[in-house]
């Protein structure tokens, strides 16, 4: 083999090694970070909280809006929108489900309206209930 061809082969080997290292590093170093940064969907959140009825779902959706979407408070339109995103059947009267949560001490009315509508937030006891996946024991 001529010296010129041998030099070209060595150069190609070196370049292939560099490319393989770059591919390996990308695959194993950046993919886990990407997976960790993926956003939790409302559907995944509802499933993880093991909600069994619309009162629980409404509370969980409110918590999702506060914890994952950065809402300070939420109104009925926000709740309705999240029911739709989760592809969950909306209760006929979402306000009724909120009022039950308020009565149980899991939600409270916010001091200011949101978009000229009554707004609520999740109370500490509501957060604890959700953290325990609605297990009150």
N, C-alpha and C positions, 0 to 999 in steps of 0.2 A: 504494500500500500504506500502511496506517495505521501510525503511529509505534509503537503497541502491538504489532502483528504483527511489525514489523521488529525490535523489541527481543527478542521471543520467539524469532525466527529466529536472531538473533545469539547469544542465550543457548544455544540448542540446538547451534549450531555449536561454541561454546566447550566445551560438555559433551562433544560427540562427539570433539573433538580430545583432550581429557583422557583419555577412555576408550580411544581408539586408541593413545595414548602408553603407557597402563598395560598394555594388551594386548601391545603390541610389546615393552615392557620385560620383561614376564613371560615371553613366549615365548623371547626371545633371551638374557636374563640368567640366569634361574633354571633353565631346562631343561638346559643343559650341566652345571651344578653337580649337578643331580639324577642325570644319567647317570653322572657321575664317582663319585658316592657309592654306586652300585649294587654289591651284593656279588657277588663271583665265585662261581659254583656249583661244586660238586665235579666235575660232568660237564665244564664248561668247562675246569677246571684239568687234568683228565686228558687232554683233547683237546690242550690247549696243550703238554703235556709229551711228547706223541707216545709214550705207553706202548704196548708191543707184547705184553707178557705179564703174568701175575699177580704175578710178583716185582716188576716195575717199578710196576705199579698199586698194590701194597701200599705200596711206598716212597713213591710220589707221594701216596697218601692220608694216610700218616703226616705227610708234609711239609705237606700242606694243613691238617691239624688243628693243627699247630704254628703255621704262618704266618698262616692265615686265621681260625682259630677260637680261637687263643690257648691251646691245650693245651700244658702243660709236658711231659707224656708221654701215651701212649695205650695202650689195651689191645685185646684181640681184639674185644670188643664194640663199641668205637669204630670199629674198622676195618670190621667187618661192617655196621654202621649206614651208613657212608659208601658202601660198595659198593651198598647198597640205594638210597640217595638218588641215586646216579649211574646207577641202573638197569643196573648191570654184573653179570654173572654172578659170583657169589661162588665163590672156590676151595673145593674140598671141605675143605681143611685150611689155613686162614689162618695158623696157627702155623708151618706148614712154610715158607710164603713169607716170614714174618718171620725164621725161623731162617736161611734162605738169605741174606737181607739182613744179618743179624748176622755170619754167616760171611764175607761179602764186605766187612764193615767199614762198611756204610752205615747200620746201626741198631745201637743198643746197649741193653742192659737198664737200665732206670731203677733207682735205688737203693731207691725205695719203690714198693710195689704201688699199683695204682689200683683201687678198689672190690674189694679183696681178690683181685685178679688180677695176674699178671705184667704189667708195663708196659715200654714202650720209648720211645726218642727217636731222632731222626735225627742222625747224626754229621755232622761237617764235610764228610767225603768224600761222604756221601750227599747233602748239600745241593749240593755242587759238581756232582755227577753230574746232579742234577735241573736245576740252572741251565743245564747244557749239553744238556738234553733227551736224556740217556742217550748222548751222543756222548762216548766215552772217549778219542778221539784227541787 
